[in-house]
Amino acid sequence: MKISVGKDDLAQGLQAVQNVIGARTTLPVLSNVVLVAGENRLELRATDLDVSVHAAVPAKVESVGATSLPAKRLFGLVREIESAEVEIEVDGKEIATLQAAGASYKLHGIGADQYPPQAKFKESAKVSVGQGKLREMIRKTSYAVSQDESRPVLKGINVVMEPDRLTMVATDGRRLALVEEEIEGGVKAEFIVPSKAITELQRLLQGEGEVAISVGEKYAEFEIPQENGEPVKLHSKLGEGNFPNYKQVIPGGDKMHRIPVVKEELHHALRRADQITNDKSNSVKLIFSENNLSIVANTPDIGSGRESLAINYQGPEIEVAFNPTYLMDPLKVLEGDEIFVEITDSLSPGVIKSNTPFLYVLMPMRTN
């Protein structure tokens, strides 16, 4: 294999694929990135066996071939090279020589045939979603994904495809975030995208254009357009198991009070109150009374605090306690100046909504 490739193109391709590689891998070859030189292009692929990312960059190919090289070292070397072009030649012992201007470096590789092959999957559903729209949907739900290893079915975002709608839901059992967007040409499908793939998608979804989502029984693929060059593809195993029936936990009914609140005022008040909490006493009280919302924090050995916000509310007094971090999370990602807090009493879940197809359900905390 012998090629010449633009330094910036190669660095961009390596940047796209290398983050999927874990810090500690059970197989040495999983620390590598596969390079495949074909007709006027260089393909790159990296995987951790659950998620893989593919990119391709233009190259002048003198002789075709494939190898795998240490991803972090290769990226670090290419990034520091000052020449606009990099020549890469790989010999029969999988030793790659990188030359640029007056510099020459050798990296020891592993044969591409020892690299895990890409898993094949039979596509059962496909839909296209605007990249910006998909990015925002993930941003509004990913913080609610569970980190609990004992509940793997919650360690991802549940995606529900319908002919005219795409829904994403995440929950950790204490709170639930749901967002919907209208789409065209969708089909019925439901699947869980694991947290590792979600993290990679958040990193890769930086531009515009339509993302093609293909789904099979055990895998999904996201084809992400790039401003310059070929699309980057993310291929992921799907989460196993059945996601809980999230519709059952969304409260509603005539007894709920819907209260408009200025988002930034609430957010800043909660940030201040959060300074008076600790790991053992991690709650703040919200007291809704006539045209007033009091936010109260009281933690033994630390201190106490109270402040009031003017609101438009004429219902009965309701006092409810929430984890302030969980309460602030949706406020960080919602657009607009106003949100709506829906509550029933001190023991029932609270709901946060906005003027977008989004809702957030939060379980209250019991206080003495």
C-alpha positions as CSV (number, residue, x, y, z in Angstrom):
1,M,0.0,0.0,0.0
2,K,1.3,3.4,-1.0
3,I,-0.6,6.6,-1.0
4,S,-0.3,10.4,-0.8
5,V,-3.0,12.3,1.2
6,G,-3.6,15.8,2.3
7,K,-2.6,16.4,5.9
8,D,-5.8,18.2,6.8
9,D,-8.0,15.6,5.1
10,L,-6.3,12.8,6.9
11,A,-6.4,14.6,10.3
12,Q,-10.1,15.3,9.8
13,G,-10.8,11.7,8.9
14,L,-8.9,10.4,11.9
15,Q,-10.6,12.9,14.2
16,A,-14.0,11.5,13.0
17,V,-13.2,7.9,13.8
18,Q,-10.7,7.8,16.6
19,N,-12.9,8.8,19.6
20,V,-14.8,5.6,19.5
21,I,-11.7,3.7,20.7
22,G,-11.7,3.1,24.4
23,A,-8.9,4.0,26.7
24,R,-8.5,0.4,27.7
25,T,-9.1,-2.3,25.1
26,T,-9.0,-6.1,25.6
27,L,-7.5,-6.6,22.1
28,P,-4.5,-4.7,21.0
29,V,-5.9,-4.4,17.5
30,L,-8.8,-2.4,18.9
31,S,-6.4,0.5,19.6
32,N,-5.9,0.8,15.9
33,V,-7.6,2.4,13.0
34,V,-8.1,0.5,9.8
35,L,-6.8,2.2,6.6
36,V,-8.0,0.9,3.3
37,A,-6.5,2.4,0.1
38,G,-8.8,2.1,-2.9
39,E,-9.5,4.1,-6.1
40,N,-8.7,7.7,-5.3
41,R,-9.7,7.4,-1.7
42,L,-8.6,6.3,1.7
43,E,-11.2,4.6,4.0
44,L,-10.8,4.8,7.7
45,R,-12.6,2.7,10.3
46,A,-12.4,2.3,14.1
47,T,-14.6,0.2,16.5
48,D,-14.9,-0.9,20.1
49,L,-17.0,-3.9,18.9
50,D,-20.3,-2.2,19.8
51,V,-19.9,1.1,17.9
52,S,-17.9,1.7,14.8
53,V,-17.3,4.9,12.8
54,H,-16.3,5.0,9.1
55,A,-14.9,8.0,7.2
56,A,-13.3,8.4,3.7
57,V,-10.9,11.0,2.4
58,P,-9.5,11.7,-1.1
59,A,-6.0,10.3,-1.8
60,K,-3.6,9.7,-4.6
61,V,-3.2,5.9,-4.5
62,E,-0.1,4.5,-6.0
63,S,-0.8,0.9,-4.8
64,V,-3.9,-0.3,-3.1
65,G,-3.9,-2.2,0.2
66,A,-5.0,-2.2,3.8
67,T,-3.5,-2.1,7.2
68,S,-4.3,-1.0,10.8
69,L,-2.2,1.5,12.7
70,P,-2.3,2.9,16.3
71,A,-5.0,5.5,16.1
72,K,-4.0,8.0,18.8
73,R,-0.3,7.9,17.7
74,L,-1.2,8.3,14.0
75,F,-3.5,11.2,14.7
76,G,-1.0,12.9,17.0
77,L,1.7,12.5,14.4
78,V,-0.4,13.8,11.5
79,R,-1.7,16.7,13.5
80,E,1.9,17.9,14.3
81,I,3.2,17.5,10.7
82,E,3.7,20.9,9.1
83,S,3.6,19.7,5.4
84,A,0.4,19.9,3.4
85,E,0.9,16.4,2.1
86,V,1.7,13.1,3.8
87,E,3.0,10.0,2.1
88,I,2.2,6.6,3.7
89,E,3.8,3.4,2.5
90,V,3.2,0.0,4.2
91,D,5.5,-2.9,3.7
92,G,4.8,-6.7,4.0
93,K,5.6,-6.6,7.7
94,E,2.8,-4.0,8.4
95,I,5.4,-1.3,9.1
96,A,4.1,2.1,7.8
97,T,6.5,4.8,6.8
98,L,5.1,8.3,7.0
99,Q,7.0,11.0,5.1
100,A,6.3,14.7,5.0
101,A,8.8,17.3,3.8
102,G,12.0,16.4,5.6
103,A,10.4,14.2,8.2
104,S,10.2,10.4,8.2
105,Y,8.5,8.2,10.8
106,K,7.7,4.5,11.1
107,L,4.7,3.1,12.9
108,H,4.2,-0.7,13.6
109,G,0.8,-1.8,12.5
110,I,-1.3,-5.0,12.6
111,G,-2.7,-6.7,9.5
112,A,-6.2,-5.4,8.5
113,D,-7.3,-9.1,8.3
114,Q,-6.9,-9.3,12.1
115,Y,-9.2,-6.3,12.6
116,P,-12.9,-7.2,13.6
117,P,-15.0,-7.2,10.4
118,Q,-18.0,-4.9,10.1
119,A,-21.2,-6.6,11.3
120,K,-23.7,-7.0,8.5
121,F,-27.4,-6.2,9.1
122,K,-30.5,-6.5,7.1
123,E,-32.2,-3.1,7.0
124,S,-35.9,-3.2,8.1
125,A,-36.5,0.6,8.3
126,K,-35.0,3.8,7.0
127,V,-35.7,7.4,7.5
128,S,-34.0,10.8,6.9
129,V,-33.8,13.5,9.6
130,G,-32.3,17.0,9.4
131,Q,-28.9,17.0,11.1
132,G,-29.8,20.1,13.2
133,K,-33.1,18.5,14.2
134,L,-31.5,15.2,15.3
135,R,-28.8,17.1,17.2
136,E,-31.4,19.0,19.2
137,M,-33.5,15.9,19.9
138,I,-30.4,14.2,21.4
139,R,-29.4,17.3,23.3
140,K,-32.9,17.5,24.9
141,T,-33.0,13.9,26.1
142,S,-29.4,12.5,26.5
143,Y,-28.9,13.9,30.0
144,A,-31.7,11.7,31.3
145,V,-30.1,8.5,30.2
146,S,-29.4,6.1,33.1
147,Q,-25.9,5.4,34.2
148,D,-26.9,2.3,36.2
149,E,-25.2,-0.8,34.9
150,S,-27.8,-3.0,36.5
151,R,-30.5,-1.5,34.2
152,P,-29.0,-1.8,30.7
153,V,-32.3,-1.2,29.0
154,L,-32.3,2.4,30.3
155,K,-28.7,3.0,29.2
156,G,-29.7,4.6,25.9
157,I,-32.3,6.7,24.1
158,N,-35.5,5.0,23.0
159,V,-36.3,6.0,19.4
160,V,-39.9,5.6,18.1
161,M,-40.4,6.0,14.4
162,E,-43.8,6.6,12.9
163,P,-44.8,7.6,9.4
164,D,-45.0,11.3,10.3
165,R,-43.2,11.6,13.6
166,L,-40.0,10.8,15.4
167,T,-40.0,10.5,19.2
168,M,-37.0,10.2,21.5
169,V,-37.3,9.2,25.2
170,A,-34.7,8.8,27.9
171,T,-35.2,7.9,31.6
172,D,-33.2,6.8,34.6
173,G,-36.2,5.9,36.7
174,R,-36.2,9.2,38.6
175,R,-36.9,11.6,35.6
176,L,-37.9,11.2,32.0
177,A,-37.2,13.5,29.0
178,L,-39.3,13.2,25.8
179,V,-39.1,15.2,22.5
180,E,-41.0,14.8,19.3
181,E,-40.4,16.1,15.8
182,E,-42.4,15.9,12.6
183,I,-40.8,13.9,9.8
184,E,-41.8,12.8,6.3
185,G,-41.6,9.3,4.8
186,G,-41.1,7.5,8.1
187,V,-42.0,3.9,8.9
188,K,-43.0,2.1,12.1
189,A,-40.0,1.0,14.2
190,E,-38.8,1.2,17.8
191,F,-35.3,0.7,19.0
192,I,-32.8,1.8,21.7
193,V,-29.6,3.6,20.8
194,P,-27.0,2.9,23.5
195,S,-25.2,5.7,25.4
196,K,-21.8,5.1,23.7
197,A,-23.4,5.6,20.3
198,I,-25.3,8.7,21.6
199,T,-22.0,10.3,22.8
200,E,-20.4,9.7,19.4
201,L,-23.5,11.1,17.5
202,Q,-23.4,14.2,19.6
203,R,-19.8,14.7,18.6
204,L,-20.3,14.0,14.9
205,L,-23.6,15.9,14.4
206,Q,-22.0,19.3,13.7
207,G,-23.2,20.3,10.3
208,E,-26.3,20.5,8.2
209,G,-28.1,18.2,5.6
210,E,-30.1,15.1,6.1
211,V,-28.9,12.2,8.3
212,A,-30.0,8.8,6.9
213,I,-31.0,6.4,9.7
214,S,-31.1,2.7,8.8
215,V,-32.3,0.1,11.3
216,G,-32.2,-3.7,11.4
217,E,-33.0,-6.2,14.1
218,K,-29.8,-5.7,16.1
219,Y,-28.0,-2.8,14.5
220,A,-28.6,0.8,13.3
221,E,-26.5,3.0,11.0
222,F,-26.4,6.8,10.9
223,E,-25.0,8.3,7.7
224,I,-24.0,11.9,8.5
225,P,-23.2,14.3,5.6
226,Q,-20.0,16.3,5.8
227,E,-19.5,19.8,4.4
228,N,-16.4,18.7,2.5
229,G,-16.2,15.1,1.4
230,E,-18.0,11.8,1.9
231,P,-20.5,11.1,4.7
232,V,-19.3,9.7,8.0
233,K,-21.1,6.5,9.0
234,L,-21.8,5.5,12.6
235,H,-22.7,1.8,13.0
236,S,-24.0,0.6,16.4
237,K,-25.4,-2.4,18.1
238,L,-28.9,-1.7,19.5
239,G,-29.8,-1.9,23.2
240,E,-31.3,-5.2,24.2
241,G,-34.6,-5.6,25.9
242,N,-37.9,-3.7,25.9
243,F,-38.0,0.0,26.9
244,P,-40.5,0.6,29.7
245,N,-44.0,2.0,28.7
246,Y,-43.1,5.6,29.1
247,K,-46.6,6.8,28.4
248,Q,-47.8,5.3,31.7
249,V,-45.6,7.6,33.8
250,I,-46.6,10.9,32.1
251,P,-49.1,12.5,34.5
252,G,-52.1,14.4,33.4
253,G,-55.7,15.2,34.4
254,D,-57.8,18.1,35.7
255,K,-56.0,18.3,39.1
256,M,-52.7,19.4,37.6
257,H,-51.9,23.1,37.8
258,R,-50.1,24.6,34.9
259,I,-47.9,27.5,35.9
260,P,-45.8,29.7,33.6
261,V,-42.4,30.6,34.9
262,V,-39.5,32.7,33.5
263,K,-36.9,30.1,32.6
264,E,-33.7,32.0,33.4
265,E,-35.1,33.4,36.6
266,L,-35.8,29.9,37.8
267,H,-32.5,28.5,36.6
268,H,-30.4,31.1,38.3
269,A,-32.4,30.8,41.6
270,L,-31.9,27.0,41.5
271,R,-28.2,27.4,40.9
272,R,-27.9,29.6,44.0
273,A,-30.0,27.2,46.1
274,D,-27.9,24.3,44.9
275,Q,-24.9,25.8,46.8
276,I,-26.7,25.0,50.1
277,T,-27.2,21.3,49.3
278,N,-24.9,18.3,49.6
279,D,-25.0,14.6,48.6
280,K,-27.0,13.6,51.7
281,S,-29.5,16.4,51.5
282,N,-29.8,17.1,47.8
283,S,-33.2,18.7,47.5
284,V,-34.8,22.1,47.3
285,K,-38.4,23.0,48.1
286,L,-40.6,24.8,45.6
287,I,-43.5,26.5,47.4
288,F,-46.2,27.7,44.9
289,S,-48.6,30.3,46.5
290,E,-50.7,33.2,45.1
291,N,-48.5,34.9,42.4
292,N,-45.4,33.7,44.2
293,L,-42.8,30.9,43.9
294,S,-40.5,30.5,46.9
295,I,-37.3,28.4,46.5
296,V,-36.1,27.1,49.8
297,A,-32.8,25.2,50.6
298,N,-32.0,24.1,54.1
299,T,-29.1,21.7,54.9
300,P,-27.8,21.0,58.4
301,D,-24.2,22.0,58.9
302,I,-24.2,24.0,55.7
303,G,-26.9,26.7,55.9
304,S,-30.2,27.8,54.5
305,G,-31.5,30.0,51.8
306,R,-34.8,31.3,50.4
307,E,-35.8,33.5,47.5
308,S,-39.0,34.4,45.8
309,L,-40.0,34.7,42.1
310,A,-43.1,36.5,40.9
311,I,-45.4,34.1,38.9
312,N,-48.9,34.1,37.5
313,Y,-50.7,31.6,39.8
314,Q,-54.0,31.7,41.7
315,G,-54.3,28.1,42.9
316,P,-53.9,26.5,46.3
317,E,-50.5,26.5,48.0
318,I,-48.4,23.5,46.9
319,E,-45.0,22.6,48.4
320,V,-42.9,20.1,46.6
321,A,-39.2,19.1,46.8
322,F,-37.0,18.2,43.8
323,N,-33.4,17.3,43.2
324,P,-32.0,20.7,42.0
325,T,-29.6,19.2,39.4
326,Y,-32.4,17.2,37.8
327,L,-34.6,20.3,37.8
328,M,-32.0,22.4,36.1
329,D,-31.0,19.9,33.4
330,P,-33.9,20.6,31.0
331,L,-33.7,24.4,31.7
332,K,-30.2,24.3,30.1
333,V,-31.4,22.9,26.8
334,L,-34.8,24.5,26.2
335,E,-35.2,27.5,24.0
336,G,-37.4,30.5,24.7
337,D,-37.9,32.7,27.8
338,E,-40.8,30.8,29.4
339,I,-41.5,27.3,30.6
340,F,-44.6,25.7,32.1
341,V,-44.4,23.8,35.4
342,E,-47.3,21.3,35.9
343,I,-47.9,20.0,39.4
344,T,-50.6,18.3,41.4
345,D,-49.3,18.0,45.0
346,S,-46.2,17.3,47.0
347,L,-46.2,13.5,46.3
348,S,-46.9,13.4,42.6
349,P,-44.5,13.8,39.7
350,G,-43.9,17.3,38.3
351,V,-43.8,18.1,34.6
352,I,-41.9,20.7,32.7
353,K,-43.1,21.7,29.3
354,S,-42.2,24.4,26.8
355,N,-43.6,25.9,23.6
356,T,-42.0,23.0,21.7
357,P,-43.0,19.3,21.5
358,F,-41.0,18.5,24.7
359,L,-41.9,17.3,28.1
360,Y,-39.9,16.4,31.2
361,V,-41.3,14.3,34.1
362,L,-39.5,14.5,37.5
363,M,-40.2,12.5,40.6
364,P,-40.5,14.5,43.8
365,M,-38.3,13.9,46.8
366,R,-39.6,13.1,50.3
367,T,-38.5,15.5,53.0
368,N,-39.0,15.4,56.8
